[in-house]
Structures are given as C-alpha cells and as structure tokens.
Amino acid sequence: MSLPFILEIAIGLIFIYLILSLLASEIQEVIGTLLQWRAEHLKRSIEVLLAGNDRDSKEAAQALADRIYVTPLIRSLNQEATGPIGRSFRLISHAIGTVYHAVTRTRNIFGQSTSGPSYIPSEVFADTLLHDLQLESVRQVVVDTRLRRFIEERLLLPINHIVNDLRASTANEFLLNAELRQLEQSIGQIVQDFQEHRTTLADTLDRLLDRLEEFAQMAQDVLPDNHHLTETFMRRLQYLRRGLSNSDFDRNALLQKLRPNLTELVTILDDGSAMYREFKAIAAKEGGISQAMFERLQPKYVPPSLRMSLTSLSEKVKTQVSEVENDLVHLRQEVETWFNNGMERATGVYRRNAKAVAILIGIAIAVSLNADSLHILDRLATDPAIRSAITQAAESYTAANPDATLAELQTDLEETLDTLPIPIGRRPMVLEQQQAAEDNWHVPLIPRRWIGWIITGFAISMGSNFWFNLLRKVVNVKTSGQAPKSS
C-alpha cells in the first residue's frame, strides 16, 4: 500500500469529519443560544464561588447572586436585540427554556428574566459585590457614630465642665455663651464636611484641634488678664488639647480607634463579632438607612464561605497596605483576582461539559445521517471515484487560499454534503453495502455500524478547527512531500 494512497484516504476521511463537525458546531451553538448555556453556567459558577461548595450556603449564595444580577452594572452587560424580530426570538427562546426547565425539573436561574450576560468582567463583579455588601457605607456609618461620640465625650463634655466650673467660680452663668455656641457650630460644620466626604478623618481631627485652639484664644480675649481663675481655665484647656494630640503615636492610635481597619470591618458579616454587635446597636438607635443596611447583613443573606473568603483576602491586604484610606481599593483588586481564579476553574468545567455535549451531538448526527466511519473508510479504500472526488475537493479548498480561515470557507464546505458522493446517508445502495459488511462482521452482540457511528461521533466532537488544521497539514504532505511544521 503506497504512501499517496494512504494520504488520499486520510484526506478524504478528515474532509468528511470537517464537514460534519461544522454541522455539529452550528447545532450546538443554536442549542446553547436557545437554552442560554453559557449565561446559565456563568451564574451557577458565581453561585458556587459565593457558596464555596457548601450546601448549607447554597440558598444564601443564590439569593446574593440574584441581587447582584439585578444591579444596573450587571444588567447593562446583557445586551438583548431590539425590534420585533429580536423580541420574538427572545419569546421563543424563553418558551423553549421554560419547557426545558419543566421537563428537567430545574429552576430558571434568571428568575423572571429571559436571559443573562455570558461574560462579566472581574472589575464589574468586584464593584457590584462590595457595593452589595455595603462595606464602605458601613465603615462610614461606624466612623460617623464613633466620631460624634468622641466629640461629645472627649471634647464638648469636658469643655462644658471647664466652662461651668468657671461660671460657678465667677457667679456668671452667661460667661462665654457666645464663644461656646460658636465652637459648637464650628464643630457641627466640621462633622458635616466629613460626613459629606469633603474632608478625611485625619483632616477632621486637625480641624477640631484648631477650633479648640481658637476657642481658647477667644476665651483669653474675653476673660480678665492675670487672674488666677483665667489662668486655671486656660491651663485646663491646654491640658485637654495636649491630651488629644500629645504625639503622632497617640494621634495614629486615635485614628485607628475611630476608623475600623479592613479585617475588623469584614467581621461585620459575622453575627458573633463585636463589629456586628456595634452596628446592630447603631441601627437600633438611628433606624432608617442604618437599619436597612443592617438587615442586608443578616447571615441568611451572606454565605459563611464568602465571609471566610473576604476575611482571608482582607488579611492579605493588611500585609500589603499600611494606609487605611486605600484598603478597600486593594480589597477590590483581591476580589477581582479571586473571581478570575474561580472563573478559570469554571471555564474548565464548561469545556468538559461542552465536550460531553459535543460527543452526544456528534453521535446523534452520525446516527441520523448514517455516518458510519467504518463504512466510509471501506468506500474510500475500495472506490477510486469517491476517493478521488473527495480528495480533489479537499485539495482545491486548501490550495485556493492557503491562508483562509475556517469561517471564510464554511459556507462552501457545507454545500459539499449535497455535491460530493460522500458515502453517508440512508440511500438503498449505502444500506446494502453496510449490510454486506455487517454479514462479515465477527464481533458478537455489537453491530458494526454502531461502532462506526460511535467513532464518527467522537471524531465530530474534536471540533472543526482541529480537522481543518489537520487537513491542511496532510494536504501539504501529499502535495509537497515534506513533513508539516509543528504548530
């Protein structure tokens, strides 16, 4: 058996597999579009990522994923066709999906929606997740509450005691009234500026100390000079100010006390933590937005595995970032990396599932078209006319444009099914030839054509790109006699 003869058989077989693979690819794409396979797999993968494969966290993960999917950022990624045709196709797709879920007894993962995005960028997921968990808003509420308590207990209350002692000593209950009101108004404005994000916490503390210094200067201008009560009053104010800004270390400790670090902040998701109890008390006292935020942090809405993951990520950020102002930015970056790693694993799962589906579709095509690989191989080996026609067609496709892509040749290749004498189908001649080969088949219990169908199904599942690239290499060997270069 000569090498050209073997190459012609190989080219013919590969060419047939290529054509059938194109058909299978289109069928799989249509089914995947109608049943939203990519989009469904993406959302299920996100639920698994949030739940951490913990069955007890499954419902909470599904609820959290549902909340994420209705946010504007995620909805904007699901670009659906508009117009009558587009809407009609969505209705048909939704109806098919409804029937599919009813038959398979699975839930519609998109709820009342007809579809979802097939791809979510990591930065969009991280922004959406952290926004839903409200970590930044929770920190702001906690800092606001701690700052107001600090001002009340460490600043205004001591100043009022000092002023009241002076009033009692001078028997003047209206002493420094205007100056004290001006101080309280200034402090109120400072707190408002911080709440509206016009100043940082460090700047806010500096402004409070400056206002205390201005109050002391105004009091010194009002009170009589060289009086022992004035001197006592000023010493007490100076002592109060030194207690608030004795050193940079004390100031940093005060900042850390007022503003929870990232690791402490993430513990808000744990209903047994001190941060959770503190925020619960804040929500109960203030109600309104704080209460609504607290309700969204209940354990039934936040999977425990997600809390543990965020705790690990926050510990990692803590070792990398020293500035608390930027820790949430770095946490967002770590969440992006965590999401990308999870989606890489999900992509591997999707490919394995798609491969299994491709095998089933390939076998279904082989059976429906009666594409028996053993029979095809027999005909290519024994019928020179069929072998020559298919080989010439394959060589002409690859020689016409050596750099052409599979997509550019796809339409012409699909028409080959109707024009070339490919030995498939259920024509009487094909069935007679198969039956004759079956009579000489010596393997018991397993019909010969079944083996041929299975071989064809697995060959089709290899994909059209695989067969297209292989065809060009084999044709190159036949026409040039040189071994193909490895890709």
Sequence and secondary structure as in RCSB ss.txt:
>XXXX:A:sequence
MSLPFILEIAIGLIFIYLILSLLASEIQEVIGTLLQWRAEHLKRSIEVLLAGNDRDSKEAAQALADRIYVTPLIR
SLNQEATGPIGRSFRLISHAIGTVYHAVTRTRNIFGQSTSGPSYIPSEVFADTLLHDLQLESVRQVVVDTRLRRF
IEERLLLPINHIVNDLRASTANEFLLNAELRQLEQSIGQIVQDFQEHRTTLADTLDRLLDRLEEFAQMAQDVLPD
NHHLTETFMRRLQYLRRGLSNSDFDRNALLQKLRPNLTELVTILDDGSAMYREFKAIAAKEGGISQAMFERLQPK
YVPPSLRMSLTSLSEKVKTQVSEVENDLVHLRQEVETWFNNGMERATGVYRRNAKAVAILIGIAIAVSLNADSLH
ILDRLATDPAIRSAITQAAESYTAANPDATLAELQTDLEETLDTLPIPIGRRPMVLEQQQAAEDNWHVPLIPRRW
IGWIITGFAISMGSNFWFNLLRKVVNVKTSGQAPKSS
>XXXX:A:secstr
  HHHHHHHHHHHHHHHHHHHHHHHHHHHHHHHHHTHHHHHHHHHHHHHHHTT GGGHHHHHHHHHHHHTSHHHH
TT     HHHHHHHHHHHHHHHHHHHHHHT   TTTT S   S   HHHHHHHHHHHHTHHHHHHHHHHHHHHHH
IIIIIIHHHHHHHHHHHHHHT TTTTHHHHHHHHHHHHHHHHHHHTTSS HHHHHHHHHHHHHHHHHHHHHHS T
T HHHHHHHHHHHHHHHHHSS HHHHHHHHHHHS  HHHHHGGG TTSHHHHHHHHHHHHH HHHHHHHHHTSGG
GS HHHHHHHHHHHHHHHHH   GGGHHHHHHHHHHHHHHHHHHHHHHHHHHHHHHHHHHHHHHHHHHTT  HHH
HHHHHHH HHHHHHHHHHHHHHHHH TT  HHHHHHHHHHHHHHS  S S  HHHHHHHHHHHHT   SSS HHH
HHHHHHHHHHHT HHHHHHHHHHHHHHHHH S     
